[in-house]
Amino acid sequence: MTGEHEGRENLSSETKDLERARQSLIEELEAINWYQERVEVIKNPELKKVLEHNRDEEKEHAAMLIEIIRKLDKTQDKVFEEHD
Ligand SMILES: [Fe+2]
C-alpha cells in the first residue's frame, strides 16, 4: 500500500494521511463494484434490496472521502473544477 517506494518513516504526516484517504477511496469503490456484481446475480428480492442499499451507502462513503481529499489536496480540488 503506502510508503512502499520511499519508506513510511520518510513521509510527512500530511502525505501519510492523504495516502490513507486515497486508499480508503479505492476500497469504497471496490466495494461498490462487488455489491453491484452481487446485486446483478441474486435471485432473492429481499436480499437484493439489502445489497442495493449497502451498495448505495458505499457510494456515500466514497463521496465523503472525495470531499475530504479535495480539502486536503488543493491540486486535486482544482482539477475537479477545471481539467482538459
Ligand atoms: Fe464503506
PDB file of the backbone (N, CA, C, O) and the ligand in Angstrom, with CONECT records:
HET    LIG  A 101       1
ATOM      1  N   MET A   1       0.833  -1.188   0.000  1.00  0.00           N
ATOM      2  CA  MET A   1       0.000   0.000   0.000  1.00  0.00           C
ATOM      3  C   MET A   1       0.870   1.241   0.000  1.00  0.00           C
ATOM      4  O   MET A   1       1.523   1.537  -1.001  1.00  0.00           O
ATOM      5  N   THR A   2       0.892   1.974   1.108  1.00  0.00           N
ATOM      6  CA  THR A   2       1.590   3.257   1.120  1.00  0.00           C
ATOM      7  C   THR A   2       2.984   3.116   1.723  1.00  0.00           C
ATOM      8  O   THR A   2       3.248   2.226   2.532  1.00  0.00           O
ATOM      9  N   GLY A   3       3.871   4.023   1.303  1.00  0.00           N
ATOM     10  CA  GLY A   3       5.224   4.024   1.835  1.00  0.00           C
ATOM     11  C   GLY A   3       6.093   2.916   1.282  1.00  0.00           C
ATOM     12  O   GLY A   3       7.212   2.709   1.750  1.00  0.00           O
ATOM     13  N   GLU A   4       5.596   2.212   0.305  1.00  0.00           N
ATOM     14  CA  GLU A   4       6.346   1.087  -0.254  1.00  0.00           C
ATOM     15  C   GLU A   4       7.556   1.539  -1.054  1.00  0.00           C
ATOM     16  O   GLU A   4       8.553   0.824  -1.147  1.00  0.00           O
ATOM     17  N   HIS A   5       7.463   2.734  -1.633  1.00  0.00           N
ATOM     18  CA  HIS A   5       8.531   3.195  -2.514  1.00  0.00           C
ATOM     19  C   HIS A   5       9.616   3.977  -1.778  1.00  0.00           C
ATOM     20  O   HIS A   5      10.795   3.872  -2.115  1.00  0.00           O
ATOM     21  N   GLU A   6       9.229   4.746  -0.794  1.00  0.00           N
ATOM     22  CA  GLU A   6      10.189   5.633  -0.132  1.00  0.00           C
ATOM     23  C   GLU A   6      10.399   5.311   1.340  1.00  0.00           C
ATOM     24  O   GLU A   6      11.272   5.906   1.972  1.00  0.00           O
ATOM     25  N   GLY A   7       9.648   4.414   1.890  1.00  0.00           N
ATOM     26  CA  GLY A   7       9.757   4.123   3.319  1.00  0.00           C
ATOM     27  C   GLY A   7       8.847   5.045   4.108  1.00  0.00           C
ATOM     28  O   GLY A   7       8.959   6.267   4.003  1.00  0.00           O
ATOM     29  N   ARG A   8       7.948   4.473   4.896  1.00  0.00           N
ATOM     30  CA  ARG A   8       6.960   5.299   5.609  1.00  0.00           C
ATOM     31  C   ARG A   8       7.601   6.299   6.557  1.00  0.00           C
ATOM     32  O   ARG A   8       7.076   7.393   6.761  1.00  0.00           O
ATOM     33  N   GLU A   9       8.740   5.923   7.140  1.00  0.00           N
ATOM     34  CA  GLU A   9       9.386   6.800   8.132  1.00  0.00           C
ATOM     35  C   GLU A   9       9.856   8.118   7.506  1.00  0.00           C
ATOM     36  O   GLU A   9      10.078   9.095   8.221  1.00  0.00           O
ATOM     37  N   ASN A  10      10.010   8.152   6.179  1.00  0.00           N
ATOM     38  CA  ASN A  10      10.459   9.370   5.499  1.00  0.00           C
ATOM     39  C   ASN A  10       9.307  10.287   5.093  1.00  0.00           C
ATOM     40  O   ASN A  10       9.537  11.406   4.635  1.00  0.00           O
ATOM     41  N   LEU A  11       8.088   9.827   5.256  1.00  0.00           N
ATOM     42  CA  LEU A  11       6.939  10.592   4.763  1.00  0.00           C
ATOM     43  C   LEU A  11       6.350  11.488   5.852  1.00  0.00           C
ATOM     44  O   LEU A  11       6.337  11.139   7.032  1.00  0.00           O
ATOM     45  N   SER A  12       5.861  12.658   5.419  1.00  0.00           N
ATOM     46  CA  SER A  12       5.216  13.576   6.364  1.00  0.00           C
ATOM     47  C   SER A  12       3.873  13.001   6.800  1.00  0.00           C
ATOM     48  O   SER A  12       3.308  12.135   6.132  1.00  0.00           O
ATOM     49  N   SER A  13       3.373  13.491   7.924  1.00  0.00           N
ATOM     50  CA  SER A  13       2.067  13.019   8.402  1.00  0.00           C
ATOM     51  C   SER A  13       0.968  13.423   7.415  1.00  0.00           C
ATOM     52  O   SER A  13      -0.026  12.712   7.270  1.00  0.00           O
ATOM     53  N   GLU A  14       1.147  14.573   6.732  1.00  0.00           N
ATOM     54  CA  GLU A  14       0.149  15.009   5.744  1.00  0.00           C
ATOM     55  C   GLU A  14       0.087  14.019   4.576  1.00  0.00           C
ATOM     56  O   GLU A  14      -0.996  13.632   4.135  1.00  0.00           O
ATOM     57  N   THR A  15       1.252  13.618   4.088  1.00  0.00           N
ATOM     58  CA  THR A  15       1.295  12.649   2.986  1.00  0.00           C
ATOM     59  C   THR A  15       0.698  11.315   3.417  1.00  0.00           C
ATOM     60  O   THR A  15      -0.058  10.692   2.672  1.00  0.00           O
ATOM     61  N   LYS A  16       1.045  10.886   4.623  1.00  0.00           N
ATOM     62  CA  LYS A  16       0.512   9.600   5.102  1.00  0.00           C
ATOM     63  C   LYS A  16      -1.010   9.644   5.233  1.00  0.00           C
ATOM     64  O   LYS A  16      -1.695   8.686   4.874  1.00  0.00           O
ATOM     65  N   ASP A  17      -1.532  10.749   5.746  1.00  0.00           N
ATOM     66  CA  ASP A  17      -2.990  10.866   5.884  1.00  0.00           C
ATOM     67  C   ASP A  17      -3.675  10.887   4.522  1.00  0.00           C
ATOM     68  O   ASP A  17      -4.720  10.262   4.339  1.00  0.00           O
ATOM     69  N   LEU A  18      -3.084  11.611   3.563  1.00  0.00           N
ATOM     70  CA  LEU A  18      -3.681  11.646   2.220  1.00  0.00           C
ATOM     71  C   LEU A  18      -3.653  10.253   1.580  1.00  0.00           C
ATOM     72  O   LEU A  18      -4.609   9.847   0.920  1.00  0.00           O
ATOM     73  N   GLU A  19      -2.564   9.538   1.779  1.00  0.00           N
ATOM     74  CA  GLU A  19      -2.496   8.173   1.251  1.00  0.00           C
ATOM     75  C   GLU A  19      -3.556   7.284   1.888  1.00  0.00           C
ATOM     76  O   GLU A  19      -4.156   6.444   1.217  1.00  0.00           O
ATOM     77  N   ARG A  20      -3.780   7.470   3.166  1.00  0.00           N
ATOM     78  CA  ARG A  20      -4.826   6.686   3.853  1.00  0.00           C
ATOM     79  C   ARG A  20      -6.203   7.016   3.269  1.00  0.00           C
ATOM     80  O   ARG A  20      -7.026   6.125   3.058  1.00  0.00           O
ATOM     81  N   ALA A  21      -6.439   8.293   3.012  1.00  0.00           N
ATOM     82  CA  ALA A  21      -7.729   8.702   2.439  1.00  0.00           C
ATOM     83  C   ALA A  21      -7.895   8.127   1.032  1.00  0.00           C
ATOM     84  O   ALA A  21      -8.963   7.618   0.691  1.00  0.00           O
ATOM     85  N   ARG A  22      -6.834   8.209   0.211  1.00  0.00           N
ATOM     86  CA  ARG A  22      -6.924   7.680  -1.165  1.00  0.00           C
ATOM     87  C   ARG A  22      -7.116   6.167  -1.148  1.00  0.00           C
ATOM     88  O   ARG A  22      -7.908   5.637  -1.928  1.00  0.00           O
ATOM     89  N   GLN A  23      -6.402   5.466  -0.270  1.00  0.00           N
ATOM     90  CA  GLN A  23      -6.563   4.012  -0.185  1.00  0.00           C
ATOM     91  C   GLN A  23      -7.983   3.655   0.263  1.00  0.00           C
ATOM     92  O   GLN A  23      -8.575   2.694  -0.227  1.00  0.00           O
ATOM     93  N   SER A  24      -8.513   4.434   1.189  1.00  0.00           N
ATOM     94  CA  SER A  24      -9.891   4.196   1.646  1.00  0.00           C
ATOM     95  C   SER A  24     -10.867   4.395   0.499  1.00  0.00           C
ATOM     96  O   SER A  24     -11.835   3.646   0.364  1.00  0.00           O
ATOM     97  N   LEU A  25     -10.613   5.414  -0.338  1.00  0.00           N
ATOM     98  CA  LEU A  25     -11.475   5.643  -1.505  1.00  0.00           C
ATOM     99  C   LEU A  25     -11.420   4.443  -2.456  1.00  0.00           C
ATOM    100  O   LEU A  25     -12.451   3.988  -2.951  1.00  0.00           O
ATOM    101  N   ILE A  26     -10.218   3.940  -2.705  1.00  0.00           N
ATOM    102  CA  ILE A  26     -10.074   2.737  -3.544  1.00  0.00           C
ATOM    103  C   ILE A  26     -10.939   1.607  -2.985  1.00  0.00           C
ATOM    104  O   ILE A  26     -11.636   0.924  -3.735  1.00  0.00           O
ATOM    105  N   GLU A  27     -10.890   1.417  -1.676  1.00  0.00           N
ATOM    106  CA  GLU A  27     -11.643   0.325  -1.050  1.00  0.00           C
ATOM    107  C   GLU A  27     -13.154   0.531  -1.146  1.00  0.00           C
ATOM    108  O   GLU A  27     -13.906  -0.426  -1.331  1.00  0.00           O
ATOM    109  N   GLU A  28     -13.592   1.784  -1.018  1.00  0.00           N
ATOM    110  CA  GLU A  28     -15.027   2.057  -1.157  1.00  0.00           C
ATOM    111  C   GLU A  28     -15.488   1.796  -2.593  1.00  0.00           C
ATOM    112  O   GLU A  28     -16.566   1.242  -2.806  1.00  0.00           O
ATOM    113  N   LEU A  29     -14.679   2.190  -3.573  1.00  0.00           N
ATOM    114  CA  LEU A  29     -15.040   1.964  -4.980  1.00  0.00           C
ATOM    115  C   LEU A  29     -15.067   0.465  -5.296  1.00  0.00           C
ATOM    116  O   LEU A  29     -15.938  -0.004  -6.030  1.00  0.00           O
ATOM    117  N   GLU A  30     -14.115  -0.275  -4.743  1.00  0.00           N
ATOM    118  CA  GLU A  30     -14.125  -1.734  -4.929  1.00  0.00           C
ATOM    119  C   GLU A  30     -15.398  -2.337  -4.330  1.00  0.00           C
ATOM    120  O   GLU A  30     -16.018  -3.224  -4.917  1.00  0.00           O
ATOM    121  N   ALA A  31     -15.768  -1.842  -3.162  1.00  0.00           N
ATOM    122  CA  ALA A  31     -16.976  -2.361  -2.503  1.00  0.00           C
ATOM    123  C   ALA A  31     -18.217  -2.107  -3.366  1.00  0.00           C
ATOM    124  O   ALA A  31     -19.093  -2.965  -3.468  1.00  0.00           O
ATOM    125  N   ILE A  32     -18.285  -0.924  -3.983  1.00  0.00           N
ATOM    126  CA  ILE A  32     -19.416  -0.625  -4.884  1.00  0.00           C
ATOM    127  C   ILE A  32     -19.465  -1.659  -6.006  1.00  0.00           C
ATOM    128  O   ILE A  32     -20.529  -2.196  -6.313  1.00  0.00           O
ATOM    129  N   ASN A  33     -18.313  -1.936  -6.618  1.00  0.00           N
ATOM    130  CA  ASN A  33     -18.267  -2.929  -7.698  1.00  0.00           C
ATOM    131  C   ASN A  33     -18.708  -4.312  -7.222  1.00  0.00           C
ATOM    132  O   ASN A  33     -19.463  -5.001  -7.907  1.00  0.00           O
ATOM    133  N   TRP A  34     -18.231  -4.710  -6.042  1.00  0.00           N
ATOM    134  CA  TRP A  34     -18.573  -6.045  -5.530  1.00  0.00           C
ATOM    135  C   TRP A  34     -20.072  -6.154  -5.258  1.00  0.00           C
ATOM    136  O   TRP A  34     -20.709  -7.141  -5.625  1.00  0.00           O
ATOM    137  N   TYR A  35     -20.634  -5.117  -4.603  1.00  0.00           N
ATOM    138  CA  TYR A  35     -22.078  -5.146  -4.334  1.00  0.00           C
ATOM    139  C   TYR A  35     -22.874  -5.171  -5.639  1.00  0.00           C
ATOM    140  O   TYR A  35     -23.850  -5.910  -5.765  1.00  0.00           O
ATOM    141  N   GLN A  36     -22.450  -4.362  -6.601  1.00  0.00           N
ATOM    142  CA  GLN A  36     -23.171  -4.306  -7.873  1.00  0.00           C
ATOM    143  C   GLN A  36     -23.174  -5.671  -8.566  1.00  0.00           C
ATOM    144  O   GLN A  36     -24.194  -6.104  -9.102  1.00  0.00           O
ATOM    145  N   GLU A  37     -22.019  -6.341  -8.548  1.00  0.00           N
ATOM    146  CA  GLU A  37     -21.941  -7.664  -9.173  1.00  0.00           C
ATOM    147  C   GLU A  37     -22.896  -8.643  -8.487  1.00  0.00           C
ATOM    148  O   GLU A  37     -23.578  -9.424  -9.151  1.00  0.00           O
ATOM    149  N   ARG A  38     -22.939  -8.594  -7.148  1.00  0.00           N
ATOM    150  CA  ARG A  38     -23.836  -9.495  -6.409  1.00  0.00           C
ATOM    151  C   ARG A  38     -25.289  -9.161  -6.686  1.00  0.00           C
ATOM    152  O   ARG A  38     -26.113 -10.056  -6.876  1.00  0.00           O
ATOM    153  N   VAL A  39     -25.607  -7.860  -6.711  1.00  0.00           N
ATOM    154  CA  VAL A  39     -26.989  -7.435  -6.980  1.00  0.00           C
ATOM    155  C   VAL A  39     -27.472  -8.003  -8.313  1.00  0.00           C
ATOM    156  O   VAL A  39     -28.621  -8.426  -8.441  1.00  0.00           O
ATOM    157  N   GLU A  40     -26.589  -8.007  -9.291  1.00  0.00           N
ATOM    158  CA  GLU A  40     -26.995  -8.463 -10.628  1.00  0.00           C
ATOM    159  C   GLU A  40     -27.326  -9.944 -10.689  1.00  0.00           C
ATOM    160  O   GLU A  40     -28.140 -10.354 -11.516  1.00  0.00           O
ATOM    161  N   VAL A  41     -26.714 -10.759  -9.832  1.00  0.00           N
ATOM    162  CA  VAL A  41     -26.931 -12.207  -9.928  1.00  0.00           C
ATOM    163  C   VAL A  41     -27.870 -12.778  -8.867  1.00  0.00           C
ATOM    164  O   VAL A  41     -28.315 -13.920  -8.985  1.00  0.00           O
ATOM    165  N   ILE A  42     -28.171 -11.997  -7.837  1.00  0.00           N
ATOM    166  CA  ILE A  42     -29.022 -12.502  -6.750  1.00  0.00           C
ATOM    167  C   ILE A  42     -30.473 -12.656  -7.196  1.00  0.00           C
ATOM    168  O   ILE A  42     -31.032 -11.793  -7.873  1.00  0.00           O
ATOM    169  N   LYS A  43     -31.060 -13.774  -6.800  1.00  0.00           N
ATOM    170  CA  LYS A  43     -32.460 -14.039  -7.178  1.00  0.00           C
ATOM    171  C   LYS A  43     -33.445 -13.563  -6.107  1.00  0.00           C
ATOM    172  O   LYS A  43     -34.531 -13.078  -6.422  1.00  0.00           O
ATOM    173  N   ASN A  44     -33.053 -13.708  -4.842  1.00  0.00           N
ATOM    174  CA  ASN A  44     -33.960 -13.359  -3.736  1.00  0.00           C
ATOM    175  C   ASN A  44     -34.171 -11.838  -3.692  1.00  0.00           C
ATOM    176  O   ASN A  44     -33.214 -11.093  -3.482  1.00  0.00           O
ATOM    177  N   PRO A  45     -35.414 -11.368  -3.887  1.00  0.00           N
ATOM    178  CA  PRO A  45     -35.666  -9.926  -3.969  1.00  0.00           C
ATOM    179  C   PRO A  45     -35.366  -9.183  -2.674  1.00  0.00           C
ATOM    180  O   PRO A  45     -34.943  -8.027  -2.704  1.00  0.00           O
ATOM    181  N   GLU A  46     -35.585  -9.845  -1.524  1.00  0.00           N
ATOM    182  CA  GLU A  46     -35.329  -9.186  -0.236  1.00  0.00           C
ATOM    183  C   GLU A  46     -33.827  -8.963  -0.044  1.00  0.00           C
ATOM    184  O   GLU A  46     -33.400  -7.883   0.365  1.00  0.00           O
ATOM    185  N   LEU A  47     -33.043  -9.978  -0.338  1.00  0.00           N
ATOM    186  CA  LEU A  47     -31.583  -9.862  -0.233  1.00  0.00           C
ATOM    187  C   LEU A  47     -31.052  -8.853  -1.257  1.00  0.00           C
ATOM    188  O   LEU A  47     -30.149  -8.066  -0.971  1.00  0.00           O
ATOM    189  N   LYS A  48     -31.631  -8.900  -2.442  1.00  0.00           N
ATOM    190  CA  LYS A  48     -31.224  -7.952  -3.500  1.00  0.00           C
ATOM    191  C   LYS A  48     -31.398  -6.509  -3.029  1.00  0.00           C
ATOM    192  O   LYS A  48     -30.538  -5.657  -3.254  1.00  0.00           O
ATOM    193  N   LYS A  49     -32.534  -6.255  -2.370  1.00  0.00           N
ATOM    194  CA  LYS A  49     -32.831  -4.906  -1.884  1.00  0.00           C
ATOM    195  C   LYS A  49     -31.820  -4.464  -0.817  1.00  0.00           C
ATOM    196  O   LYS A  49     -31.373  -3.317  -0.816  1.00  0.00           O
ATOM    197  N   VAL A  50     -31.469  -5.375   0.083  1.00  0.00           N
ATOM    198  CA  VAL A  50     -30.488  -5.058   1.128  1.00  0.00           C
ATOM    199  C   VAL A  50     -29.133  -4.720   0.505  1.00  0.00           C
ATOM    200  O   VAL A  50     -28.486  -3.747   0.893  1.00  0.00           O
ATOM    201  N   LEU A  51     -28.715  -5.531  -0.462  1.00  0.00           N
ATOM    202  CA  LEU A  51     -27.406  -5.295  -1.072  1.00  0.00           C
ATOM    203  C   LEU A  51     -27.391  -4.033  -1.926  1.00  0.00           C
ATOM    204  O   LEU A  51     -26.361  -3.367  -2.029  1.00  0.00           O
ATOM    205  N   GLU A  52     -28.525  -3.699  -2.541  1.00  0.00           N
ATOM    206  CA  GLU A  52     -28.616  -2.433  -3.282  1.00  0.00           C
ATOM    207  C   GLU A  52     -28.454  -1.248  -2.318  1.00  0.00           C
ATOM    208  O   GLU A  52     -27.778  -0.263  -2.616  1.00  0.00           O
ATOM    209  N   HIS A  53     -29.091  -1.381  -1.171  1.00  0.00           N
ATOM    210  CA  HIS A  53     -28.961  -0.340  -0.141  1.00  0.00           C
ATOM    211  C   HIS A  53     -27.506  -0.216   0.310  1.00  0.00           C
ATOM    212  O   HIS A  53     -26.971   0.889   0.403  1.00  0.00           O
ATOM    213  N   ASN A  54     -26.874  -1.350   0.589  1.00  0.00           N
ATOM    214  CA  ASN A  54     -25.474  -1.338   1.025  1.00  0.00           C
ATOM    215  C   ASN A  54     -24.562  -0.732  -0.043  1.00  0.00           C
ATOM    216  O   ASN A  54     -23.663   0.049   0.269  1.00  0.00           O
ATOM    217  N   ARG A  55     -24.802  -1.101  -1.312  1.00  0.00           N
ATOM    218  CA  ARG A  55     -24.022  -0.537  -2.422  1.00  0.00           C
ATOM    219  C   ARG A  55     -24.125   0.983  -2.430  1.00  0.00           C
ATOM    220  O   ARG A  55     -23.127   1.684  -2.596  1.00  0.00           O
ATOM    221  N   ASP A  56     -25.340   1.481  -2.249  1.00  0.00           N
ATOM    222  CA  ASP A  56     -25.530   2.930  -2.302  1.00  0.00           C
ATOM    223  C   ASP A  56     -24.915   3.627  -1.090  1.00  0.00           C
ATOM    224  O   ASP A  56     -24.502   4.783  -1.185  1.00  0.00           O
ATOM    225  N   GLU A  57     -24.851   2.935   0.043  1.00  0.00           N
ATOM    226  CA  GLU A  57     -24.152   3.514   1.201  1.00  0.00           C
ATOM    227  C   GLU A  57     -22.656   3.629   0.920  1.00  0.00           C
ATOM    228  O   GLU A  57     -22.007   4.583   1.348  1.00  0.00           O
ATOM    229  N   GLU A  58     -22.115   2.647   0.196  1.00  0.00           N
ATOM    230  CA  GLU A  58     -20.692   2.726  -0.169  1.00  0.00           C
ATOM    231  C   GLU A  58     -20.448   3.932  -1.081  1.00  0.00           C
ATOM    232  O   GLU A  58     -19.394   4.564  -1.013  1.00  0.00           O
ATOM    233  N   LYS A  59     -21.418   4.242  -1.922  1.00  0.00           N
ATOM    234  CA  LYS A  59     -21.292   5.436  -2.777  1.00  0.00           C
ATOM    235  C   LYS A  59     -21.225   6.698  -1.922  1.00  0.00           C
ATOM    236  O   LYS A  59     -20.484   7.631  -2.230  1.00  0.00           O
ATOM    237  N   GLU A  60     -22.012   6.714  -0.842  1.00  0.00           N
ATOM    238  CA  GLU A  60     -21.976   7.844   0.077  1.00  0.00           C
ATOM    239  C   GLU A  60     -20.594   7.932   0.753  1.00  0.00           C
ATOM    240  O   GLU A  60     -20.031   9.017   0.899  1.00  0.00           O
ATOM    241  N   HIS A  61     -20.069   6.782   1.157  1.00  0.00           N
ATOM    242  CA  HIS A  61     -18.735   6.766   1.781  1.00  0.00           C
ATOM    243  C   HIS A  61     -17.682   7.285   0.802  1.00  0.00           C
ATOM    244  O   HIS A  61     -16.795   8.046   1.187  1.00  0.00           O
ATOM    245  N   ALA A  62     -17.780   6.873  -0.460  1.00  0.00           N
ATOM    246  CA  ALA A  62     -16.824   7.330  -1.479  1.00  0.00           C
ATOM    247  C   ALA A  62     -16.923   8.854  -1.635  1.00  0.00           C
ATOM    248  O   ALA A  62     -15.906   9.539  -1.739  1.00  0.00           O
ATOM    249  N   ALA A  63     -18.142   9.372  -1.649  1.00  0.00           N
ATOM    250  CA  ALA A  63     -18.337  10.823  -1.794  1.00  0.00           C
ATOM    251  C   ALA A  63     -17.718  11.573  -0.618  1.00  0.00           C
ATOM    252  O   ALA A  63     -17.106  12.626  -0.797  1.00  0.00           O
ATOM    253  N   MET A  64     -17.882  11.023   0.588  1.00  0.00           N
ATOM    254  CA  MET A  64     -17.304  11.668   1.778  1.00  0.00           C
ATOM    255  C   MET A  64     -15.779  11.706   1.687  1.00  0.00           C
ATOM    256  O   MET A  64     -15.153  12.689   2.083  1.00  0.00           O
ATOM    257  N   LEU A  65     -15.193  10.642   1.168  1.00  0.00           N
ATOM    258  CA  LEU A  65     -13.728  10.602   1.037  1.00  0.00           C
ATOM    259  C   LEU A  65     -13.246  11.565  -0.038  1.00  0.00           C
ATOM    260  O   LEU A  65     -12.231  12.240   0.136  1.00  0.00           O
ATOM    261  N   ILE A  66     -13.973  11.630  -1.151  1.00  0.00           N
ATOM    262  CA  ILE A  66     -13.594  12.580  -2.203  1.00  0.00           C
ATOM    263  C   ILE A  66     -13.619  14.000  -1.639  1.00  0.00           C
ATOM    264  O   ILE A  66     -12.741  14.814  -1.928  1.00  0.00           O
ATOM    265  N   GLU A  67     -14.636  14.280  -0.833  1.00  0.00           N
ATOM    266  CA  GLU A  67     -14.765  15.604  -0.233  1.00  0.00           C
ATOM    267  C   GLU A  67     -13.558  15.944   0.650  1.00  0.00           C
ATOM    268  O   GLU A  67     -13.018  17.046   0.565  1.00  0.00           O
ATOM    269  N   ILE A  68     -13.144  15.011   1.482  1.00  0.00           N
ATOM    270  CA  ILE A  68     -12.011  15.290   2.379  1.00  0.00           C
ATOM    271  C   ILE A  68     -10.702  15.346   1.594  1.00  0.00           C
ATOM    272  O   ILE A  68      -9.817  16.139   1.917  1.00  0.00           O
ATOM    273  N   ILE A  69     -10.576  14.506   0.561  1.00  0.00           N
ATOM    274  CA  ILE A  69      -9.365  14.555  -0.270  1.00  0.00           C
ATOM    275  C   ILE A  69      -9.259  15.919  -0.949  1.00  0.00           C
ATOM    276  O   ILE A  69      -8.171  16.485  -1.055  1.00  0.00           O
ATOM    277  N   ARG A  70     -10.382  16.433  -1.402  1.00  0.00           N
ATOM    278  CA  ARG A  70     -10.376  17.760  -2.036  1.00  0.00           C
ATOM    279  C   ARG A  70      -9.950  18.840  -1.049  1.00  0.00           C
ATOM    280  O   ARG A  70      -9.285  19.805  -1.426  1.00  0.00           O
ATOM    281  N   LYS A  71     -10.333  18.676   0.209  1.00  0.00           N
ATOM    282  CA  LYS A  71      -9.932  19.651   1.231  1.00  0.00           C
ATOM    283  C   LYS A  71      -8.434  19.572   1.515  1.00  0.00           C
ATOM    284  O   LYS A  71      -7.778  20.597   1.706  1.00  0.00           O
ATOM    285  N   LEU A  72      -7.901  18.362   1.543  1.00  0.00           N
ATOM    286  CA  LEU A  72      -6.501  18.156   1.929  1.00  0.00           C
ATOM    287  C   LEU A  72      -5.523  18.336   0.775  1.00  0.00           C
ATOM    288  O   LEU A  72      -4.342  18.603   0.999  1.00  0.00           O
ATOM    289  N   ASP A  73      -6.007  18.192  -0.464  1.00  0.00           N
ATOM    290  CA  ASP A  73      -5.141  18.256  -1.644  1.00  0.00           C
ATOM    291  C   ASP A  73      -5.687  19.329  -2.581  1.00  0.00           C
ATOM    292  O   ASP A  73      -6.621  19.085  -3.344  1.00  0.00           O
ATOM    293  N   LYS A  74      -5.096  20.510  -2.514  1.00  0.00           N
ATOM    294  CA  LYS A  74      -5.618  21.657  -3.267  1.00  0.00           C
ATOM    295  C   LYS A  74      -5.533  21.454  -4.784  1.00  0.00           C
ATOM    296  O   LYS A  74      -6.401  21.922  -5.521  1.00  0.00           O
ATOM    297  N   THR A  75      -4.493  20.763  -5.249  1.00  0.00           N
ATOM    298  CA  THR A  75      -4.384  20.495  -6.688  1.00  0.00           C
ATOM    299  C   THR A  75      -5.517  19.584  -7.135  1.00  0.00           C
ATOM    300  O   THR A  75      -6.119  19.799  -8.187  1.00  0.00           O
ATOM    301  N   GLN A  76      -5.803  18.572  -6.335  1.00  0.00           N
ATOM    302  CA  GLN A  76      -6.907  17.672  -6.665  1.00  0.00           C
ATOM    303  C   GLN A  76      -8.218  18.441  -6.704  1.00  0.00           C
ATOM    304  O   GLN A  76      -9.052  18.233  -7.585  1.00  0.00           O
ATOM    305  N   ASP A  77      -8.383  19.330  -5.737  1.00  0.00           N
ATOM    306  CA  ASP A  77      -9.593  20.146  -5.675  1.00  0.00           C
ATOM    307  C   ASP A  77      -9.743  20.991  -6.940  1.00  0.00           C
ATOM    308  O   ASP A  77     -10.826  21.082  -7.517  1.00  0.00           O
ATOM    309  N   LYS A  78      -8.642  21.603  -7.356  1.00  0.00           N
ATOM    310  CA  LYS A  78      -8.664  22.496  -8.523  1.00  0.00           C
ATOM    311  C   LYS A  78      -9.061  21.731  -9.792  1.00  0.00           C
ATOM    312  O   LYS A  78      -9.847  22.237 -10.594  1.00  0.00           O
ATOM    313  N   VAL A  79      -8.532  20.531  -9.978  1.00  0.00           N
ATOM    314  CA  VAL A  79      -8.839  19.805 -11.214  1.00  0.00           C
ATOM    315  C   VAL A  79     -10.260  19.269 -11.249  1.00  0.00           C
ATOM    316  O   VAL A  79     -10.751  18.884 -12.310  1.00  0.00           O
ATOM    317  N   PHE A  80     -10.926  19.239 -10.098  1.00  0.00           N
ATOM    318  CA  PHE A  80     -12.349  18.917 -10.123  1.00  0.00           C
ATOM    319  C   PHE A  80     -13.135  20.052 -10.764  1.00  0.00           C
ATOM    320  O   PHE A  80     -14.189  19.827 -11.358  1.00  0.00           O
ATOM    321  N   GLU A  81     -12.624  21.265 -10.642  1.00  0.00           N
ATOM    322  CA  GLU A  81     -13.284  22.441 -11.196  1.00  0.00           C
ATOM    323  C   GLU A  81     -12.908  22.674 -12.652  1.00  0.00           C
ATOM    324  O   GLU A  81     -13.718  23.152 -13.447  1.00  0.00           O
ATOM    325  N   GLU A  82     -11.642  22.321 -12.999  1.00  0.00           N
ATOM    326  CA  GLU A  82     -11.163  22.621 -14.348  1.00  0.00           C
ATOM    327  C   GLU A  82     -10.119  21.596 -14.765  1.00  0.00           C
ATOM    328  O   GLU A  82      -9.117  21.396 -14.078  1.00  0.00           O
ATOM    329  N   HIS A  83     -10.364  20.954 -15.895  1.00  0.00           N
ATOM    330  CA  HIS A  83      -9.387  19.996 -16.426  1.00  0.00           C
ATOM    331  C   HIS A  83      -9.569  19.886 -17.930  1.00  0.00           C
ATOM    332  O   HIS A  83     -10.555  20.382 -18.474  1.00  0.00           O
ATOM    333  N   ASP A  84      -8.615  19.230 -18.613  1.00  0.00           N
ATOM    334  CA  ASP A  84      -8.648  19.103 -20.078  1.00  0.00           C
ATOM    335  C   ASP A  84      -9.874  18.330 -20.550  1.00  0.00           C
ATOM    336  O   ASP A  84     -10.055  18.133 -21.751  1.00  0.00           O
TER     337      ASP A  84
HETATM  338 FE   LIG A 101     -17.918   1.902   3.117  1.00  0.00          FE2+
END
